[in-house]
């Protein structure tokens, strides 16, 4: 039976000393794949401690490590009678004669250069184990002194061990030449493939350039057409703005002129009821009452139209606004004008805003007045105002526990004169929410609502967080 086979029957323990975890695990995997048992140490000192607990059959060690390097560890091992027969392979990038002499001086048996080939490393391990078995019990030879670059190296290893170490240098060079030849062959194949790929890509680029030239021409023609359409669109916008201004002026004048006839109708109806009540039967009195009621409704509609027209005309004087204080002040004014209002009002935290104070106040007036109106049927009416800040805007809400509405029709709420409740239930013209939408849109914000029949409603509006965005909206 061969000596190595005798050891393999009892198992071969190899100690790997390597501070790089990646390299250590790669060595462990390569050796264990071939049936060896592997222990890992992170530096020379840790390797010596592990070796004293369990003597390995062979040591593979890196050179540059913290605490104790590979040279120092190797020298300590070779100076210890119990362990000097353990073969040591240095794993390094040695390329200078001084490096080789230092390895021999430390007593190393062999070395493998990085980056290493796994099969090459395993073959060296097997050869060194075979050699170490054959060299056992041979007499110790005298040391050799070598002077190189003005430095004396004392080599205590035997001639056979020294010859094997130096031969490994030659073997590593041959192996590297083989690897270099393989790399050159692969590089040549890659260059040939690259040339073919470049030719194909060049042809593709020619086709792409031709297509691109056609597209550029098409884009240029399209741009000219777009410029022409944009000019037509701009002319239409100017004409539309002129028409809108004329329409606003007409609506304002018409609403203003309608107030006088409405007041005349209401005034004469009142005179008839006051001065000629005895001459009128009940039906006539009822008819005159209906006339007065509808006349007052017409005046309210006219006022709402005028308010809406004023919103579109008024200048935007932007100021910093304490929204919580403004909401509380508006509710107090509403409650003072409506002694029968018993709703409990809660103001949560509201982010400060920047906007036209008069217009924002009108938003709270309309929202809170609606909340008071639609919570009248509740024994314990509750109204709440609050808000929060998002990335680009502040969100505000007014919430109540009133009669609510069907959320499927929430989009209709903000239309002019749109109502979801009959006049016989709740008074109003349906212009209040349209006014709110107009104000918030002028501030570059959004409005929406959520509700449920019998469970209340919540109305939301937003204002931009950055004052610069608001300033642009006033231009």
C-alpha positions as CSV (number, residue, x, y, z in Angstrom):
1,X,0.0,0.0,0.0
2,X,1.3,3.5,-0.8
3,X,2.2,5.8,2.1
4,X,-0.4,8.5,1.1
5,X,-3.1,5.8,0.9
6,X,-2.2,4.8,4.5
7,X,-2.9,8.4,5.7
8,X,-6.1,8.7,3.6
9,X,-7.4,5.6,5.5
10,X,-7.3,7.6,8.7
11,X,-8.1,11.0,7.1
12,X,-6.0,13.9,6.1
13,X,-6.3,17.1,8.2
14,X,-5.3,20.3,6.5
15,X,-5.0,23.7,8.3
16,X,-5.7,26.7,6.1
17,X,-4.4,30.1,7.5
18,X,-6.0,32.9,5.6
19,X,-7.3,36.3,6.7
20,X,-9.5,36.7,3.6
21,X,-12.8,35.0,4.3
22,X,-13.5,34.6,0.6
23,X,-10.1,33.0,-0.2
24,X,-10.4,30.8,2.9
25,X,-13.8,29.4,1.9
26,X,-12.7,28.8,-1.6
27,X,-9.7,26.8,-0.4
28,X,-11.9,24.9,2.0
29,X,-14.4,24.0,-0.8
30,X,-11.6,23.0,-3.2
31,X,-9.9,20.7,-0.7
32,X,-13.0,19.2,0.9
33,X,-14.3,18.4,-2.6
34,X,-11.2,16.1,-2.9
35,X,-11.9,14.3,0.4
36,X,-9.6,16.3,2.8
37,X,-10.7,17.6,6.2
38,X,-10.1,21.4,6.5
39,X,-9.8,23.7,9.5
40,X,-9.6,27.5,9.1
41,X,-7.5,30.1,11.0
42,X,-7.5,33.9,10.4
43,X,-3.8,34.6,11.2
44,X,-0.5,33.0,12.2
45,X,-1.2,33.2,15.9
46,X,-4.6,31.6,15.6
47,X,-3.1,28.9,13.3
48,X,-0.4,28.0,15.9
49,X,-3.1,27.7,18.6
50,X,-5.2,25.4,16.5
51,X,-2.2,23.3,15.5
52,X,-1.3,22.7,19.2
53,X,-4.9,21.4,19.8
54,X,-4.9,19.1,16.8
55,X,-1.8,18.5,14.7
56,X,-2.5,18.8,10.9
57,X,-1.0,16.7,8.2
58,X,-0.3,19.9,6.1
59,X,-0.6,23.7,6.3
60,X,-1.6,26.1,3.6
61,X,-0.9,29.7,4.7
62,X,-1.2,33.2,3.3
63,X,1.9,35.5,3.9
64,X,0.4,39.0,4.6
65,X,-1.8,38.7,7.6
66,X,-2.5,40.7,10.8
67,X,-1.1,39.7,14.3
68,X,1.4,37.2,12.8
69,X,2.3,36.8,9.1
70,X,3.0,33.6,7.3
71,X,6.8,33.8,7.4
72,X,6.8,34.2,11.1
73,X,4.4,31.4,11.7
74,X,6.3,29.1,9.3
75,X,9.6,29.8,11.2
76,X,8.0,29.1,14.6
77,X,6.7,25.7,13.3
78,X,10.0,24.7,11.8
79,X,11.8,25.5,15.0
80,X,9.5,23.3,17.1
81,X,10.6,19.7,17.3
82,X,7.1,18.4,17.5
83,X,5.8,20.2,14.4
84,X,8.9,20.7,12.1
85,X,7.9,17.7,9.9
86,X,4.5,19.3,8.9
87,X,4.8,20.4,5.3
88,X,3.9,24.1,4.7
89,X,2.7,25.6,1.4
90,X,2.8,29.4,1.2
91,X,0.0,31.0,-0.8
92,X,1.4,34.2,-2.1
93,X,2.2,36.5,-5.1
94,X,6.0,36.0,-4.7
95,X,7.8,37.2,-7.7
96,X,11.2,38.5,-6.5
97,X,14.2,36.3,-5.6
98,X,14.2,37.9,-2.1
99,X,10.6,36.6,-1.6
100,X,11.7,33.1,-2.5
101,X,14.8,33.3,-0.2
102,X,12.6,34.5,2.7
103,X,10.3,31.5,2.2
104,X,13.2,29.1,2.2
105,X,14.6,30.9,5.3
106,X,11.3,30.5,7.1
107,X,11.4,26.7,6.3
108,X,8.5,26.6,3.8
109,X,8.2,23.4,1.8
110,X,6.4,24.8,-1.3
111,X,4.4,27.7,-2.5
112,X,1.5,28.4,-4.9
113,X,1.0,31.8,-6.5
114,X,-2.2,33.8,-6.5
115,X,-4.6,33.6,-8.2
116,X,-4.4,29.8,-7.9
117,X,-6.0,27.0,-10.0
118,X,-7.8,24.6,-7.7
119,X,-6.7,21.4,-9.4
120,X,-3.1,22.6,-9.5
121,X,-3.2,23.4,-5.8
122,X,-4.7,19.9,-4.9
123,X,-2.0,18.2,-7.0
124,X,0.7,20.1,-5.1
125,X,-0.9,19.1,-1.8
126,X,-0.9,15.4,-2.7
127,X,2.7,15.6,-4.0
128,X,3.9,17.3,-0.9
129,X,2.1,14.8,1.4
130,X,3.8,12.0,-0.5
131,X,7.2,13.6,-0.2
132,X,6.8,14.4,3.5
133,X,6.0,10.7,4.2
134,X,9.1,9.7,2.3
135,X,11.3,12.3,4.1
136,X,10.4,11.2,7.6
137,X,13.3,10.1,9.9
138,X,16.0,11.3,7.4
139,X,19.0,12.9,9.1
140,X,19.0,16.7,9.4
141,X,21.3,18.5,7.0
142,X,23.5,21.5,7.7
143,X,22.1,24.9,6.9
144,X,23.0,26.9,3.8
145,X,23.9,30.6,3.8
146,X,22.9,32.7,0.8
147,X,23.9,36.4,0.3
148,X,21.5,38.3,-1.9
149,X,21.2,42.1,-2.3
150,X,23.5,42.7,0.7
151,X,21.4,40.5,2.9
152,X,22.3,37.1,4.3
153,X,19.6,34.4,4.3
154,X,20.2,31.3,6.5
155,X,18.4,28.3,4.9
156,X,18.0,25.4,7.4
157,X,15.9,23.2,5.2
158,X,17.4,20.1,3.6
159,X,18.7,20.0,0.1
160,X,15.8,17.9,-1.2
161,X,13.3,20.3,0.4
162,X,15.1,23.3,-0.9
163,X,15.2,21.8,-4.4
164,X,11.5,21.1,-4.3
165,X,10.8,24.6,-3.2
166,X,12.9,26.0,-6.0
167,X,11.3,23.6,-8.4
168,X,7.9,24.8,-7.4
169,X,9.0,28.2,-8.7
170,X,9.7,26.7,-12.1
171,X,6.5,24.7,-12.0
172,X,4.5,27.8,-11.2
173,X,6.0,29.7,-14.1
174,X,5.2,26.8,-16.4
175,X,1.6,26.7,-15.1
176,X,1.2,30.5,-15.5
177,X,2.5,30.2,-19.1
178,X,-0.1,27.5,-19.7
179,X,-2.8,29.7,-18.3
180,X,-1.4,32.7,-20.3
181,X,-1.6,30.5,-23.5
182,X,-5.2,29.6,-22.7
183,X,-6.0,33.3,-22.0
184,X,-4.4,34.3,-25.3
185,X,-6.4,31.7,-27.2
186,X,-9.6,32.9,-25.6
187,X,-8.6,36.5,-26.3
188,X,-8.0,35.7,-29.9
189,X,-11.4,34.0,-30.2
190,X,-13.0,37.0,-28.4
191,X,-11.2,39.4,-30.8
192,X,-12.5,37.5,-33.8
193,X,-16.0,37.5,-32.4
194,X,-15.7,41.2,-31.6
195,X,-14.6,42.0,-35.1
196,X,-17.7,40.1,-36.5
197,X,-19.9,41.8,-34.0
198,X,-18.5,45.3,-34.9
199,X,-19.2,44.6,-38.6
200,X,-22.8,43.6,-37.8
201,X,-23.2,46.6,-35.5
202,X,-21.7,48.9,-38.2
203,X,-24.3,47.6,-40.7
204,X,-27.0,48.1,-38.1
205,X,-25.9,51.6,-37.4
206,X,-25.9,52.5,-41.1
207,X,-29.6,51.3,-41.3
208,X,-30.4,53.2,-38.0
209,X,-28.8,56.4,-39.3
210,X,-30.8,56.2,-42.5
211,X,-34.0,55.6,-40.5
212,X,-33.0,58.4,-38.1
213,X,-32.4,60.8,-41.0
214,X,-35.9,60.1,-42.3
215,X,-37.4,60.5,-38.9
216,X,-35.6,63.8,-38.4
217,X,-37.1,65.1,-41.6
218,X,-40.5,63.9,-40.6
219,X,-40.1,65.5,-37.2
220,X,-39.0,68.7,-38.8
221,X,-42.1,68.7,-41.0
222,X,-44.3,67.8,-38.0
223,X,-42.7,70.6,-35.9
224,X,-43.6,73.1,-38.6
225,X,-47.1,71.8,-38.6
226,X,-47.3,72.0,-34.8
227,X,-46.0,75.5,-34.8
228,X,-48.7,76.5,-37.3
229,X,-51.4,74.8,-35.2
230,X,-50.0,76.5,-32.0
231,X,-50.2,79.9,-33.6
232,X,-53.8,79.2,-34.6
233,X,-54.6,77.9,-31.1
234,X,-53.0,81.0,-29.5
235,X,-55.1,83.2,-31.7
236,X,-58.2,81.3,-30.6
237,X,-57.2,81.6,-26.9
238,X,-56.9,85.3,-27.3
239,X,-60.3,85.5,-28.9
240,X,-61.8,83.2,-26.3
241,X,-60.4,85.3,-23.4
242,X,-61.9,88.4,-25.0
243,X,-65.3,86.7,-25.3
244,X,-65.1,85.5,-21.7
245,X,-64.3,88.9,-20.4
246,X,-67.2,90.3,-22.5
247,X,-69.4,87.5,-21.1
248,X,-68.4,88.3,-17.5
249,X,-69.1,91.9,-18.0
250,X,-72.5,91.1,-19.6
251,X,-73.4,88.7,-16.7
252,X,-72.4,91.2,-14.1
253,X,-74.4,94.0,-15.8
254,X,-77.4,91.7,-16.3
255,X,-77.4,90.5,-12.7
256,X,-77.0,94.1,-11.5
257,X,-79.8,95.4,-13.7
258,X,-82.2,92.5,-12.6
259,X,-82.0,93.6,-9.0
260,X,-84.0,96.7,-9.5
261,X,-87.1,95.0,-11.1
262,X,-87.0,92.3,-8.4
263,X,-87.0,94.8,-5.6
264,X,-89.9,96.7,-7.3
265,X,-91.9,93.5,-7.5
266,X,-91.1,92.6,-3.9
267,X,-91.9,96.2,-2.7
268,X,-95.3,96.5,-4.4
269,X,-96.2,93.0,-3.3
270,X,-95.4,94.0,0.3
271,X,-97.5,97.2,-0.1
272,X,-100.5,95.2,-1.3
273,X,-100.2,92.8,1.6
274,X,-99.7,95.6,4.1
275,X,-102.1,98.3,2.9
276,X,-104.9,96.3,1.2
277,X,-105.0,93.1,3.2
278,X,-108.7,93.7,4.1
279,X,-109.6,93.9,0.4
280,X,-107.8,90.6,-0.5
281,X,-109.2,87.1,-0.1
282,X,-107.0,84.3,1.2
283,X,-106.0,83.0,-2.2
284,X,-104.8,86.5,-3.3
285,X,-102.8,86.8,-0.1
286,X,-101.3,83.4,-0.7
287,X,-100.4,84.4,-4.3
288,X,-98.7,87.6,-3.2
289,X,-96.7,85.6,-0.5
290,X,-95.5,83.2,-3.2
291,X,-94.5,86.2,-5.4
292,X,-92.5,87.7,-2.5
293,X,-90.9,84.4,-1.6
294,X,-89.7,83.8,-5.2
295,X,-88.7,87.5,-5.6
296,X,-86.4,87.1,-2.5
297,X,-85.1,83.9,-4.0
298,X,-84.3,85.7,-7.3
299,X,-82.5,88.4,-5.3
300,X,-80.4,85.8,-3.6
301,X,-79.6,84.1,-6.9
302,X,-78.6,87.5,-8.3
303,X,-76.4,88.2,-5.3
304,X,-74.7,84.8,-5.8
305,X,-74.1,85.5,-9.5
306,X,-72.6,88.9,-8.6
307,X,-70.4,87.3,-5.9
308,X,-69.2,84.7,-8.4
309,X,-68.4,87.4,-11.0
310,X,-66.6,89.4,-8.4
311,X,-64.4,86.4,-7.5
312,X,-63.2,86.2,-11.1
313,X,-62.4,89.9,-11.2
314,X,-60.8,90.6,-7.8
315,X,-57.1,90.9,-7.3
316,X,-55.2,88.3,-5.4
317,X,-53.4,89.9,-2.4
318,X,-51.6,86.9,-0.9
319,X,-51.0,86.9,2.8
320,X,-50.0,84.4,5.5
321,X,-53.1,83.0,7.1
322,X,-53.6,81.2,10.5
323,X,-56.3,78.8,9.2
324,X,-57.3,77.5,12.7
325,X,-57.9,81.1,14.0
326,X,-59.8,82.0,10.8
327,X,-62.1,79.0,11.0
328,X,-62.9,79.6,14.7
329,X,-63.6,83.3,14.0
330,X,-66.0,82.5,11.0
331,X,-67.9,80.0,13.1
332,X,-68.3,82.5,16.0
333,X,-69.7,85.0,13.5
334,X,-72.2,82.4,12.1
335,X,-73.3,81.5,15.6
336,X,-73.8,85.1,16.5
337,X,-76.1,85.6,13.5
338,X,-78.0,82.4,14.2
339,X,-79.0,82.3,17.9
340,X,-80.7,78.9,17.4
341,X,-77.4,77.3,16.3
342,X,-76.4,74.7,19.0
343,X,-73.8,72.8,17.0
344,X,-70.6,71.9,18.9
345,X,-67.6,73.1,16.8
346,X,-64.1,71.6,17.2
347,X,-61.0,73.0,15.6
348,X,-58.2,70.4,15.0
349,X,-54.7,71.4,14.0
350,X,-54.8,73.2,10.6
351,X,-51.5,74.0,8.7
352,X,-50.9,77.7,8.1
353,X,-51.6,78.8,4.5
354,X,-50.8,81.6,2.1
355,X,-53.6,83.1,0.1
356,X,-56.2,85.9,-0.4
357,X,-57.6,86.2,3.1
358,X,-61.0,87.5,2.1
359,X,-61.5,84.7,-0.4
360,X,-60.3,82.0,2.0
361,X,-62.6,83.4,4.7
362,X,-65.5,83.1,2.2
363,X,-64.6,79.4,1.8
364,X,-64.9,78.8,5.5
365,X,-68.2,80.9,5.6
366,X,-69.8,78.7,2.9
367,X,-68.6,75.4,4.3
368,X,-69.4,76.1,8.0
369,X,-72.8,77.7,7.1
370,X,-73.7,74.5,5.1
371,X,-72.5,72.4,8.0
372,X,-74.8,74.3,10.4
373,X,-77.7,74.1,8.0
374,X,-77.5,70.4,7.4
375,X,-77.0,69.5,11.1
376,X,-80.1,71.3,12.3
377,X,-82.1,68.0,12.4
378,X,-79.6,66.5,14.9
379,X,-80.1,66.7,18.6
380,X,-76.3,66.7,19.1
381,X,-74.9,68.5,16.1
382,X,-71.1,68.3,15.7
383,X,-68.9,70.1,13.3
384,X,-65.1,69.7,13.0
385,X,-62.4,71.5,11.0
386,X,-58.9,70.1,10.6
387,X,-56.1,69.4,8.1
388,X,-52.6,68.1,7.4
389,X,-49.6,68.6,5.1
390,X,-48.6,66.4,2.2
391,X,-45.5,66.7,0.1
392,X,-46.7,69.5,-2.2
393,X,-49.9,70.8,-0.6
394,X,-51.9,71.4,2.5
395,X,-55.2,69.6,2.9
396,X,-58.1,71.1,4.9
397,X,-61.5,69.6,5.7
398,X,-64.9,70.6,7.3
399,X,-66.8,67.6,8.7
400,X,-70.3,67.3,10.1
401,X,-72.7,64.6,11.4
402,X,-75.7,66.1,9.4
403,X,-78.0,64.5,6.9
404,X,-75.2,63.7,4.5
405,X,-75.6,62.8,0.8
406,X,-75.1,60.0,-1.6
407,X,-71.4,60.0,-2.5
408,X,-72.3,58.7,-6.1
409,X,-73.4,62.3,-6.8
410,X,-70.5,64.1,-5.2
411,X,-69.3,65.6,-8.5
412,X,-72.6,67.5,-8.9
413,X,-72.2,69.3,-5.6
414,X,-69.8,71.9,-6.9
415,X,-71.8,72.8,-10.0
416,X,-73.5,76.2,-10.1
417,X,-77.1,76.0,-8.7
418,X,-76.8,72.2,-8.3
419,X,-78.6,70.8,-5.3
420,X,-79.0,67.3,-3.8
421,X,-81.7,68.4,-1.3
422,X,-85.1,70.0,-2.0
423,X,-85.9,73.6,-1.2
424,X,-88.7,72.5,1.1
425,X,-86.1,70.7,3.2
426,X,-83.2,73.2,3.3
427,X,-83.0,76.7,2.0
428,X,-80.3,77.9,-0.4
429,X,-79.5,78.4,-4.1
430,X,-76.8,75.8,-4.7
431,X,-74.2,78.5,-5.6
432,X,-72.1,78.3,-2.3
433,X,-70.1,75.3,-3.3
434,X,-69.5,76.6,-6.8
435,X,-68.1,79.7,-5.3
436,X,-65.8,77.6,-3.1
437,X,-64.5,75.7,-6.2
438,X,-63.8,79.0,-8.0
439,X,-61.9,80.4,-5.1
440,X,-59.8,77.3,-4.6
441,X,-59.1,76.9,-8.3
442,X,-57.8,80.5,-8.3
443,X,-55.4,79.4,-5.6
444,X,-54.3,76.4,-7.7
445,X,-55.9,73.9,-5.3
446,X,-58.5,71.1,-5.4
447,X,-61.9,70.5,-3.9
448,X,-63.9,67.3,-3.3
449,X,-66.4,65.8,-0.9
450,X,-67.3,62.5,0.7
451,X,-70.5,61.6,2.5
452,X,-73.1,59.0,3.4
453,X,-76.9,59.5,3.6
454,X,-77.9,60.0,7.3
455,X,-74.3,59.9,8.6
456,X,-72.8,63.3,7.7
457,X,-70.5,64.8,5.1
458,X,-66.8,65.9,4.8
459,X,-65.7,68.6,2.4
460,X,-62.0,68.9,1.5
461,X,-59.9,71.6,-0.2
462,X,-56.2,72.0,-0.8
463,X,-53.8,74.9,-1.0
464,X,-50.2,74.7,-2.4
465,X,-47.5,74.5,0.4
466,X,-45.0,76.7,-1.5
467,X,-45.8,80.4,-1.6
468,X,-44.0,80.6,-4.9
469,X,-46.7,78.5,-6.5
470,X,-49.4,80.8,-5.1
471,X,-47.5,83.9,-6.3
472,X,-47.6,82.5,-9.8
473,X,-51.3,82.0,-9.6
474,X,-51.9,85.7,-8.9
475,X,-50.1,86.7,-12.1
